[in-house]
Amino acid sequence: MIDDRPPLPGPGGRNLIIQVVVNVENWRFDQPMPRKLITAPHGADSVPDVPNFAWAEYGMRIGMPRLFRVLGDRGLPVGCTINAGVVHTYPRLADAILAAGWELIGHGLHQKALTGEVSEADLIAQALGILRDFSGRPIQGWLGPGLRETNETPDILKAQGLRYVSDWVLDDVPNWMATRHGPLIAMPYSLEINDSPLHAIQAQPSDAMLDRTRRSVVVMAREAAESGGARVLTVALHPHLVGVAHRIDQLAELLDLLAARDDTVFMTGSQISDWYEAIETPEAAGISADGLHGANGKDAARRRHHAV
């Protein structure tokens, strides 16, 4: 439980760390859509799935320019979980993301869960290689498509040199995870302040994200003040959902609400990793630098998350 952990003082005394993450995905026209807004007549799905493909495509054409304006006008640091296929399928958009200075975060090759891949290790290596070659920068983080993993995913990610993974939505602060190749940071993410569960799955009203943010920040600020330790609040966005005309202004209001506070600081995943590594070492969290303390394959997944 978080009350059992030593507090993690926030950077510069600001104990509400805001992480803005934009998910940019390559939905393949020749494949079944990863999510559907409109079900097929008589339940007979087909490929191509024009309405659901166009739903996502709208975000690439219209939603992304709106996000560039809202986030760029405010000068906020942004993490971008990106399917590596975007680099070749949407080169103009990929160039704009790079020019905006957003931190690239691995997110698979196309929008397809890793559990459906024949060789997960090869796909992860290919995706990271494309992003590295395109950006000329190291890739430090990963979010699995659909947040899905196999039992081997954290080991593969660490072997590829990554610092953090955002699939484990189980805490409001970072944690150290044990892998066969050394410690890996479990980065806070969100399924609550996230437009995909909110609007694509739960069909919540357009003001739901703003309302949840207002309520969440009150509670998290109170907990941070009482504990003397930081909390990470993640705002997870998809251009085809938050980038529509009836939601984009509320995103701007949400960001202004957070930026106006004197206890908030906006950071990307790599910046949060820098802060966390400087405060709490893997050894302090009970994890040695040599991996899983001899855990075998059967109990590796069970022991992977090692609470302080």
C-alpha positions in Angstrom: 0.0 0.0 0.0 1.2 3.5 -0.8 1.0 4.5 2.9 3.7 1.9 3.6 6.1 3.6 1.2 8.6 6.3 2.1 7.3 9.6 0.5 8.9 10.7 -2.7 9.3 14.5 -2.6 8.2 16.1 -5.8 10.6 18.1 -8.0 11.1 21.6 -6.8 8.6 21.0 -4.0 5.8 20.5 -6.5 4.0 17.3 -5.5 1.5 17.0 -8.4 3.4 15.7 -11.5 1.2 16.0 -14.6 2.0 13.6 -17.4 0.3 14.4 -20.8 0.4 11.4 -23.1 -0.9 11.5 -26.7 -1.5 8.1 -28.4 -0.8 8.1 -32.1 -1.8 4.9 -33.8 -1.7 3.2 -37.2 -5.0 1.4 -37.8 -4.5 -0.7 -40.8 -7.2 -0.5 -43.5 -6.7 -4.1 -44.6 -7.2 -5.5 -41.1 -10.1 -5.7 -38.6 -10.3 -2.5 -36.6 -8.9 -2.6 -33.1 -11.9 -0.9 -31.7 -15.3 0.0 -33.2 -17.6 3.0 -32.7 -20.2 1.5 -35.1 -21.1 -2.2 -35.1 -21.6 -4.0 -38.3 -25.2 -4.6 -39.6 -26.4 -8.0 -38.5 -23.1 -8.5 -36.6 -21.3 -9.4 -39.9 -18.0 -7.6 -39.6 -16.1 -7.1 -42.8 -12.8 -5.7 -44.1 -12.4 -3.0 -45.1 -14.3 -1.4 -42.2 -14.8 2.0 -43.7 -16.7 3.8 -40.9 -14.5 2.7 -38.0 -11.3 3.3 -40.0 -12.5 6.8 -40.9 -13.4 7.4 -37.2 -9.7 6.9 -36.3 -8.4 8.6 -39.5 -10.3 11.8 -38.6 -8.0 12.0 -35.6 -4.9 11.9 -37.8 -6.2 14.6 -40.2 -8.2 16.9 -37.9 -7.6 15.9 -34.3 -3.8 16.0 -34.4 -3.6 19.6 -35.7 -6.0 20.6 -32.9 -3.8 18.9 -30.4 -0.6 20.5 -31.8 -2.3 23.9 -31.3 -3.7 23.3 -27.8 -0.5 21.7 -26.4 1.9 23.9 -28.4 0.3 27.2 -27.4 0.8 26.2 -23.8 4.4 25.0 -24.3 3.7 21.8 -22.4 6.0 18.7 -22.5 4.2 15.8 -24.1 4.9 12.1 -24.3 3.8 10.5 -27.5 3.1 6.7 -27.6 3.4 6.0 -31.3 3.0 2.9 -33.4 6.2 2.7 -35.4 4.1 2.2 -38.6 3.0 5.8 -38.3 6.5 6.9 -39.5 5.9 5.3 -42.9 2.1 5.6 -43.2 1.9 9.2 -42.0 5.3 10.8 -42.7 4.0 14.4 -42.6 2.4 13.8 -39.2 5.5 12.0 -37.9 7.7 14.9 -38.9 5.3 17.3 -37.1 5.5 15.2 -33.9 9.3 15.3 -34.1 9.3 19.1 -34.8 7.0 19.6 -31.8 9.7 18.0 -29.5 7.4 15.4 -28.1 9.0 12.4 -26.4 8.5 9.3 -28.5 7.4 6.2 -26.6 7.3 2.8 -28.2 3.7 1.5 -28.9 4.1 -1.5 -31.1 4.3 -1.5 -34.9 0.6 -1.2 -35.7 -2.4 -1.0 -33.3 -2.4 -4.7 -32.5 -1.8 -6.4 -29.2 1.5 -8.0 -28.6 -0.3 -11.2 -27.5 -1.3 -11.7 -31.2 2.2 -11.5 -32.5 4.2 -14.6 -33.6 7.5 -13.1 -32.4 7.0 -10.5 -29.7 10.7 -9.9 -29.3 11.3 -9.3 -33.0 8.3 -7.0 -33.3 9.4 -4.9 -30.3 13.0 -4.7 -31.7 11.6 -3.7 -35.1 9.3 -1.0 -33.7 12.0 0.5 -31.5 14.5 0.4 -34.4 12.2 2.4 -36.7 11.6 5.0 -34.0 15.3 5.4 -33.2 16.3 5.6 -36.9 13.5 8.2 -37.5 14.2 10.4 -34.5 17.9 10.0 -34.0 17.1 9.7 -30.3 17.1 6.8 -27.8 13.6 5.5 -27.0 13.2 5.2 -23.2 9.6 4.1 -22.7 6.9 1.7 -23.8 3.1 1.4 -23.8 1.8 -1.8 -25.2 -1.0 -1.6 -27.8 -4.1 -2.0 -25.6 -1.7 -2.2 -22.6 -1.4 -5.9 -23.4 1.7 -8.0 -22.5 2.9 -11.5 -22.3 4.8 -13.0 -19.4 8.0 -12.1 -21.2 7.3 -8.5 -22.2 9.1 -6.7 -19.3 12.2 -8.9 -19.8 12.2 -8.1 -23.6 11.7 -4.4 -23.0 14.6 -4.2 -20.5 16.8 -6.2 -22.9 16.1 -3.6 -25.5 17.5 -0.9 -23.2 14.2 0.7 -22.2 13.9 2.5 -18.8 10.1 2.4 -18.2 6.9 0.7 -19.2 3.4 2.2 -18.7 1.2 -0.9 -19.0 0.9 -1.4 -15.2 -1.8 1.0 -14.2 -1.6 0.1 -10.5 -0.2 3.1 -8.6 0.0 6.9 -8.5 3.9 6.9 -8.2 6.6 5.0 -10.1 7.7 1.6 -8.9 10.7 -0.6 -9.7 10.0 -3.9 -11.5 12.3 -6.9 -11.5 13.3 -8.4 -14.9 15.8 -11.0 -16.0 17.9 -8.2 -17.4 17.7 -5.7 -14.5 15.3 -3.2 -12.9 12.6 -1.5 -15.0 10.4 1.4 -14.0 6.6 0.8 -13.9 5.4 4.3 -14.9 2.0 5.5 -13.8 -0.6 5.8 -16.5 -4.4 6.1 -16.4 -7.5 4.3 -17.3 -9.7 6.9 -15.6 -8.5 10.2 -17.1 -8.2 8.6 -20.5 -10.5 9.4 -23.4 -10.5 5.9 -24.7 -12.3 4.2 -21.8 -14.3 7.3 -21.2 -15.7 8.0 -24.6 -15.0 4.9 -26.8 -16.0 2.3 -24.3 -18.2 3.9 -21.6 -19.8 6.6 -23.8 -19.4 9.2 -21.1 -20.5 12.8 -21.7 -17.9 15.1 -23.4 -17.2 17.0 -20.1 -16.4 13.8 -18.2 -12.7 14.1 -18.5 -12.7 17.6 -17.2 -14.9 16.7 -14.3 -12.8 13.7 -13.4 -9.6 15.8 -13.5 -11.1 18.5 -11.2 -12.1 15.9 -8.7 -8.9 13.8 -9.0 -6.6 16.8 -8.4 -8.4 17.8 -5.2 -7.9 14.3 -3.7 -4.4 13.8 -5.0 -3.3 17.2 -3.8 -4.7 16.5 -0.4 -2.9 13.1 -0.2 0.3 14.6 -1.4 0.1 17.3 1.3 -0.7 14.8 4.0 2.1 12.4 3.0 4.8 14.8 2.0 5.2 12.8 -1.2 4.4 13.3 -4.9 1.6 11.9 -7.0 1.6 11.4 -10.8 -1.6 12.4 -12.6 -1.6 11.2 -16.2 -3.9 12.7 -18.9 -4.1 10.1 -21.7 -5.3 11.3 -25.1 -6.2 9.9 -28.5 -6.6 12.4 -31.4 -9.8 10.8 -32.8 -11.5 11.1 -29.4 -10.4 14.3 -27.6 -9.6 16.0 -30.9 -13.2 16.3 -32.0 -14.8 19.8 -32.1 -17.1 19.2 -29.0 -14.2 18.1 -26.8 -11.0 20.0 -27.7 -11.9 23.2 -25.9 -12.6 21.2 -22.7 -9.1 19.7 -23.0 -7.7 23.3 -23.2 -9.7 24.1 -20.0 -8.4 21.0 -18.3 -4.8 21.9 -19.1 -5.2 25.5 -17.9 -6.8 24.3 -14.7 -3.7 22.1 -14.0 -1.2 24.7 -15.1 -2.7 27.4 -12.9 -1.9 25.5 -9.7 1.2 26.3 -7.7 1.8 22.6 -6.8 1.9 21.1 -10.3 4.7 20.4 -12.7 4.4 18.9 -16.2 6.8 16.2 -17.1 7.3 13.4 -19.7 8.1 9.8 -18.8 11.8 10.2 -19.2 11.8 13.3 -17.0 9.7 11.4 -14.3 12.2 8.5 -14.6 15.1 10.9 -14.0 13.4 12.3 -10.9 12.4 8.8 -9.6 15.8 7.2 -10.1 17.5 10.1 -8.2 15.2 9.6 -5.2 14.7 5.8 -4.9 17.2 3.2 -6.1 16.1 -0.3 -7.1 18.1 -1.6 -4.0 16.1 0.7 -1.7 13.0 -0.9 -3.2 14.3 -4.3 -2.5 15.3 -5.2 -6.0 18.9 -6.0 -6.9 20.6 -4.9 -10.1 21.1 -8.5 -11.2 17.4 -9.3 -12.0 14.8 -11.6 -10.4 16.7 -12.9 -7.4 16.7 -16.4 -8.9 13.0 -16.5 -9.7 12.2 -19.2 -12.2 9.9 -18.9 -15.2 6.9 -20.1 -13.3 6.9 -17.5 -10.6 8.6 -14.7 -12.5 5.4 -12.9 -13.5 4.0 -13.3 -10.0 7.1 -11.7 -8.4 7.6 -9.1 -11.1 6.1 -6.2 -9.2 8.0 -5.9 -6.0 6.3 -3.5 -3.7 8.4 -1.5 -1.3 
